[in-house]
Amino acid sequence: MFLKMRPILLTCLMAILFASCSEYQKVLKETDVKPKYDMAEKLYNEGDFKRAVRLYEQIAPKYVGKPQGERVMFFFADSYFKNEDYYLAGYQFERFIKSYPRSDKIQEASFLGAKSYYMLSPRYSLDQTETDKALLKLQTFINNYSESEYFEEANKMAMELTSKKEKKQIEIAKQFNKLGEFNLPILVSALTAFDNFITDNPGSIYREEALYYRIEAATHLALNSTEDKKQERLQDALDSYNNLMRYFPETKFKKDADKLAETVREELSAYTTLSK
């Protein structure tokens, strides 16, 4: 029985879809904005954001300054967001915030605008301009809406983006360290990069890594330095080791760090002998 009914059901479904498409195309060509407004809201509520946004694009300019303008502009921006068109979503939410700063939807719009930029943030190795924008928007939201239902999610996203930027910084410093094996001036740049990272990111999840690789860079620089700079640089390497042990006594780098420290101490012992 069901198998016999299937062709009929499919035919009915196709007829409904065709009628829906025909109605949509007809409204799309309308000059009157009211049918477009009604159809856009209907499609939005049904989750058909792709078609809804086309109608909102047409009617949004016509509702500027009108009572329905606030509603239209919010759903317009949200349709872009739900279509995963995050560039335009971010832009439209910014327009909404500027146009309706007292709206009941201002908190949600601020969050979704920030989240739009969060979604645009690329992997850590690429340019982080969009990440910087997202962090600025998220921080503004966090500062303004500490009691918001979106606060926890916003905070989590901000922490994730901060870690991404820290990852980029630490990887650049490690790359300097690697290249410095064959070029001592680059090792100086590596040390500067590690020092800046450690100072600027005291709570970073990469702090332990930065402290260890600073030992490595400082040791290699010291061992390959001219005699007039060697002792001072050896002491700097040993100080780096002591810093790692102070903050991370059970560090996962302990075995390698101990070997480097042993080498440094052996080199320094020669200066101790000479001074006697």
N, C-alpha and C positions, 0 to 999 in steps of 0.2 A: 504493500500500500504506500509506504513511505517513498519507495523508489519511483512509483508512478507520479507521486506528488512533486518530486524534485524539479522536473522541468517547469511545472507551473509556478513553484516558489521562486525559482531563478528568474522566470519571466516577469513576475510581479516585482521582484527586487530591482531588476534592470529598469522597469518602468518607473519605479519610485525614484531611482537615481537619476534617470533621464529627466524626469519632471523637476527634480531638485536643481539639476544643472541648468535647465532651461529657465527656471525662475530666477536663479542667481545671475545668469547672463543678462536676463531682461532688466533686473534691478541695477546691475552694473552700468547699464547704458542710460538709466534714468537721469533726468536733469533735476528732479525733485530730491532733496536730501533726506526727507523723512522716511521713504521706503528703504533707502540705503542704511539709515540709522537702525531701523527695526531689523533688517536682514543681518547687519553686522553684529548686533547684540545677540540675535538668535544663533548665528554661527559660532560666536564666541562661547555662548553657554553650552553649545553642543560639542565644543572642543575642536571645531574646524577653524583653527587659527590662521591657516594659510589663506583661506578665502576671506576670512573676517578682516585680515589686515589690509587686503586690497581695497575693501570698502572704507575702512578707517582712513586709509591714505587719501581717499577722495573727499571724505566729509570733514576731516579734522580742521582744515582751514576755515570751513564754513561755520563752525561752531565756536570759534574764538570769541570770547566775550559774552557768550550765551550761557544760560543756566546749565545746559547739558555739556558744555565744553569740558568741564572737569572730568566728567565720566568718560567722555569720548577719548580724551587725551590719555587717561590712565589705561583704558582697555587697549588703546592703540599701542602704547609702549609695551604692555603686558603680552599682547599678541606677538610682537616681535620677539620678546623673551621666550615665549613658549614655542616659537618657531625656531629657536636657537640662533636667531640673527642678533648676536649679542652686541655688535657695533651699533646698530640702529636702536636696539633696546636701551643701551646705555645713554645714547644721545637723547632719545625721547623721554626717558625718565628724568634726565637733567632738565629738560624743557618743562616737564610737569612740575618739578620741584620749584623752579623759578616762577612759574605761572601761578601756582596754587600753594604757597607756603603754609597756609592755614588749613589745608585739606585734611579730612579724616584719614586719607590714604597716604599722607606725606611720609609716615614712618615706613610703610611697606614699600613705597616708591623709592625711598632712600636706600633701603636694604637691597631691593632688586636691581637698582642702578649700580650699586657697588658690586653685587654678585655678577652682573653682566661683565664688568671689567675683570673680575676674578676668573670668569670662564674664558676670557681672552688671554690670560697669562700663559706664555709659552713655557716649554721645558727650560730648565735652569741654564743650559749652555747657550741659549739664544738671547737676543736683546731683551732687556727687562723693562722697557718703557711702559708696557701695559701693566706689568706687575706693580710698578711704582704708582700708576694711576689707581689701580685697585686698592692698594694699601692706603692711599690717601683717602679714598672714598670710604673704605671700611673703618678707618680710624675716626673719621668724622662721624660716621654712624654710631660707633661704639661710644664716643664722647657725648653724643647728643641723646642717645636712647639706651641708657644703661639698664632700664627696667623693661626693655622690649622683649617680646617673645622670640625675636630673631637674634638677640644679643649673643647667646651661646654659639650659634652657628657662625655669626659674623666674626667672633673672636677666634674660633677654630680656623676659619679661612685666613684671617690675618696672620695667625701663627704659621700656617702652612706656607703662605707666600713669603714670610720673613725667613723661614728655613730655606726656601728655594733661593733667595738672594744670598743667604749665607753660604749655601752650597756652591754657588757660582764664585763667590769670593775665595773660598778655601781651595777650590779646584784651580783657580788662576795662580794662587800662591804656590800650590804643589807643582804646577807646571813650571813656574820660575825655578823652583828647587831642582826639578829634574834637568832642565836646560842648563842650570848652573854647574852641573858636573863637568861641563866642558867650557864654561865661561864664568870666571869668578865675579865680574861685575853684576851678572844676573843673579848670583847668589846673594849679593847685597840687596838687590830688589826683592828677592824672596823673603829675606829677613824683615825688610820693611813691610811687606805685604802681610806676613804672619803677625808682626807686632801690631799693625793697624787692626787686623781682624780680632786679635785677642783683646785689645783695648775697646773696640767699638761693639763687640758682641759678647759681653761677660756671661750671659746666660745661654749661649748657643749650644746646641747638641754637638757641634763640631769643635768645641773648645779643646777637648782632650786631643783630638787629631791635630789641631793647630799647634798646641804646645809640644807634641812629639816631633812634628816635622820641622819645627823651629830648631830643636836640638840637632836634627840631622843636618839642616842647612848651616847652622852655626859651627858644627864640628867640621864639616867639609871645608868651609871657608877658613877656619883656623888652621887646619892641617896643611893647607896650600898657600898660606900667607907668607909674606916676607918676614924675616926675623924681627924686625922692629915692631910688627903688629901681632905677631903670633901669640905671645903670652896673654895679652889683653883679650884676644879673640878666643883663646882656649878657656879663659876664665868665664867669658860670656856664655860659651857652650855649656860649661858646668853649671852655671847659674840657671840656664834653661832647663837642664835636667832636674835640678832641685825644685824648680817651679812645678814641673810635671808631677814629681813625687809628692809635693805638698798638696796639690789639688786632687790628684788621682793616684793615691798610693797603691791601688790595685789595678792600675791601668793595663789595658790589653796590649800596650806597646812595651811593657816592662822589660821583656827579654832583650829586645833590640835597643831600647834606651840604655839598659845596663851595659851592654857591649860598647856603645858609643861613649858612655861616661868613663868606662874603664880605659879606653884608648886616650881620652882627654886627660885623665889623671896621670897616666904614664908619661904623657908629653909634658905635663906641668911639673912632674917630679924632677925633671931635668933642670928646670929653672930653680927649684928649691935647693937642689944639690949645689948649683953654681953660686947661690947666694950665701952659702955657709963658708 
